[in-house]
């Protein structure tokens, strides 16, 4: 426990060697732990990398009062379970979409034509968005991620995510209004 407090203190002070020592000691075991939860090596490695990235980035605000090992394993467990939950939601949505009838929700040929035209306008408008804005929009609308989750994944502020979403919605609204 005292060793943990000493390492945390050194990392808070910006000691890169202490951080590297911590990384070397825990990276592989944490990856194995995350693989056990997620079942996917690449996802597990990303979760552990993100943990260490945040740990270093936010080291000045680091407050660990229990065992460092418990803190790291708890953080990996939480992120792994969150991934599994999001993956399950996406999988259910994908299965729902695949099991839906091939036709659009419109019932008459005229409705189907309007639906198809509107879908093409939206797809075309999304393609015109800058890459980052489109990615943020897709993560929010199609993956169901919250602004904070997107901000964390892309290392951006929530305000940036809000601004990008506002701009995306404005363009979509403008393009769809032309249609109506």
C-alpha positions as CSV (number, residue, x, y, z in Angstrom):
1,X,0.0,0.0,0.0
2,X,2.8,2.4,0.8
3,X,4.5,1.5,-2.5
4,X,1.3,2.3,-4.3
5,X,1.0,5.7,-2.6
6,X,4.6,6.5,-3.4
7,X,4.1,5.5,-7.1
8,X,1.0,7.7,-7.3
9,X,2.8,10.6,-5.7
10,X,5.7,10.2,-8.2
11,X,3.3,10.0,-11.2
12,X,1.4,13.1,-9.9
13,X,4.7,14.9,-9.9
14,X,5.2,14.0,-13.5
15,X,7.8,11.2,-13.0
16,X,7.7,9.4,-16.4
17,X,9.9,6.6,-15.1
18,X,7.5,5.8,-12.3
19,X,4.7,5.8,-14.9
20,X,6.6,3.5,-17.2
21,X,7.3,1.2,-14.3
22,X,3.6,1.0,-13.6
23,X,2.8,0.5,-17.3
24,X,5.3,-2.4,-17.6
25,X,4.0,-4.0,-14.4
26,X,0.3,-3.9,-15.2
27,X,-0.2,-3.6,-19.0
28,X,-0.1,-7.3,-19.9
29,X,-2.1,-8.5,-16.9
30,X,-4.8,-5.8,-17.4
31,X,-5.0,-6.8,-21.1
32,X,-5.6,-10.4,-20.2
33,X,-8.2,-9.4,-17.6
34,X,-10.0,-7.2,-20.2
35,X,-9.9,-10.0,-22.8
36,X,-11.6,-12.3,-20.3
37,X,-14.5,-9.8,-20.0
38,X,-14.8,-8.5,-23.6
39,X,-13.6,-11.6,-25.5
40,X,-11.7,-9.4,-28.0
41,X,-8.0,-8.8,-27.8
42,X,-8.0,-5.6,-29.8
43,X,-10.8,-4.1,-27.7
44,X,-9.0,-5.1,-24.5
45,X,-5.8,-3.5,-25.6
46,X,-7.6,-0.3,-26.5
47,X,-9.3,-0.2,-23.1
48,X,-6.0,-0.6,-21.3
49,X,-4.2,1.9,-23.5
50,X,-7.0,4.4,-22.9
51,X,-6.8,3.8,-19.2
52,X,-3.0,4.5,-19.1
53,X,-3.4,7.5,-21.4
54,X,-6.0,9.1,-19.1
55,X,-4.0,8.2,-16.1
56,X,-1.0,10.1,-17.4
57,X,-3.1,12.9,-18.9
58,X,-5.1,13.5,-15.7
59,X,-2.2,12.7,-13.3
60,X,-2.4,16.0,-11.5
61,X,-6.0,15.2,-10.4
62,X,-5.2,11.6,-9.5
63,X,-6.7,10.6,-6.2
64,X,-6.2,7.0,-5.3
65,X,-6.7,6.1,-1.7
66,X,-6.9,2.4,-2.0
67,X,-4.6,-0.1,-3.6
68,X,-3.3,1.0,-7.0
69,X,-3.9,-2.5,-8.3
70,X,-7.5,-2.5,-7.3
71,X,-8.0,0.9,-8.9
72,X,-6.5,-0.2,-12.2
73,X,-8.4,-3.5,-12.3
74,X,-11.6,-1.7,-11.3
75,X,-11.2,0.8,-14.1
76,X,-10.6,-1.9,-16.7
77,X,-13.5,-3.9,-15.4
78,X,-15.9,-0.9,-15.7
79,X,-14.7,0.0,-19.2
80,X,-14.9,-3.6,-20.4
81,X,-18.4,-4.0,-19.0
82,X,-19.4,-0.7,-20.6
83,X,-18.0,-1.9,-23.9
84,X,-19.9,-5.2,-23.6
85,X,-23.2,-3.3,-22.9
86,X,-22.7,-1.0,-25.8
87,X,-21.8,-3.9,-28.1
88,X,-24.9,-5.8,-27.0
89,X,-27.1,-2.8,-27.8
90,X,-25.5,-2.3,-31.2
91,X,-25.8,-6.1,-31.9
92,X,-29.5,-6.0,-31.0
93,X,-30.0,-3.0,-33.2
94,X,-28.2,-4.7,-36.1
95,X,-30.3,-7.8,-35.7
96,X,-33.5,-5.8,-35.6
97,X,-32.5,-3.9,-38.7
98,X,-31.6,-7.1,-40.5
99,X,-34.8,-8.9,-39.5
100,X,-37.0,-5.9,-40.6
101,X,-38.7,-6.3,-44.0
102,X,-36.6,-5.1,-47.0
103,X,-39.2,-2.5,-47.8
104,X,-39.1,1.0,-46.4
105,X,-41.6,1.9,-43.7
106,X,-43.7,3.6,-46.3
107,X,-46.8,1.8,-47.5
108,X,-47.8,3.3,-50.9
109,X,-45.5,3.5,-53.9
110,X,-45.6,7.4,-53.5
111,X,-44.6,7.1,-49.8
112,X,-41.9,4.7,-50.7
113,X,-40.5,7.1,-53.3
114,X,-40.6,10.0,-50.9
115,X,-38.9,7.9,-48.2
116,X,-36.2,6.9,-50.6
117,X,-35.6,10.4,-51.8
118,X,-35.4,11.7,-48.2
119,X,-33.0,8.9,-47.3
120,X,-30.8,9.8,-50.3
121,X,-30.8,13.5,-49.3
122,X,-29.7,12.6,-45.7
123,X,-27.0,10.2,-46.9
124,X,-25.7,12.8,-49.4
125,X,-25.7,15.5,-46.7
126,X,-23.9,13.3,-44.2
127,X,-21.3,12.6,-46.9
128,X,-20.7,16.4,-47.2
129,X,-19.9,16.8,-43.6
130,X,-16.2,17.1,-42.6
131,X,-14.7,13.8,-41.4
132,X,-14.6,14.6,-37.7
133,X,-18.2,16.0,-37.7
134,X,-19.5,13.0,-39.6
135,X,-17.8,10.6,-37.2
136,X,-19.2,12.4,-34.2
137,X,-22.6,12.5,-35.7
138,X,-22.5,8.7,-36.6
139,X,-21.2,7.8,-33.1
140,X,-24.1,9.7,-31.5
141,X,-27.0,8.8,-33.9
142,X,-26.1,5.3,-35.0
143,X,-23.9,3.9,-32.2
144,X,-26.0,5.6,-29.5
145,X,-23.1,7.1,-27.7
146,X,-23.6,10.1,-25.4
147,X,-21.7,13.3,-25.9
148,X,-19.4,12.6,-22.9
149,X,-18.5,9.1,-24.3
150,X,-17.7,10.5,-27.7
151,X,-15.6,13.3,-26.1
152,X,-13.7,10.7,-24.0
153,X,-13.1,8.4,-27.1
154,X,-11.9,11.3,-29.3
155,X,-10.1,13.3,-26.6
156,X,-12.2,16.3,-27.3
157,X,-14.3,18.5,-25.0
158,X,-18.0,18.0,-24.6
159,X,-18.4,21.6,-25.9
160,X,-16.6,20.6,-29.1
161,X,-18.9,17.6,-29.5
162,X,-22.0,19.8,-28.9
163,X,-20.8,22.4,-31.4
164,X,-20.1,19.7,-34.1
165,X,-23.5,18.1,-33.5
166,X,-25.2,21.5,-33.7
167,X,-23.5,22.2,-37.0
168,X,-24.4,18.8,-38.4
169,X,-28.1,19.2,-37.4
170,X,-28.2,22.7,-38.9
171,X,-26.9,21.4,-42.3
172,X,-29.3,18.4,-42.2
173,X,-32.2,20.7,-41.3
174,X,-31.3,23.1,-44.1
175,X,-31.0,20.3,-46.7
176,X,-34.2,18.6,-45.6
177,X,-36.1,21.9,-45.7
178,X,-35.2,22.2,-49.4
179,X,-36.9,18.9,-49.9
180,X,-40.2,19.7,-48.1
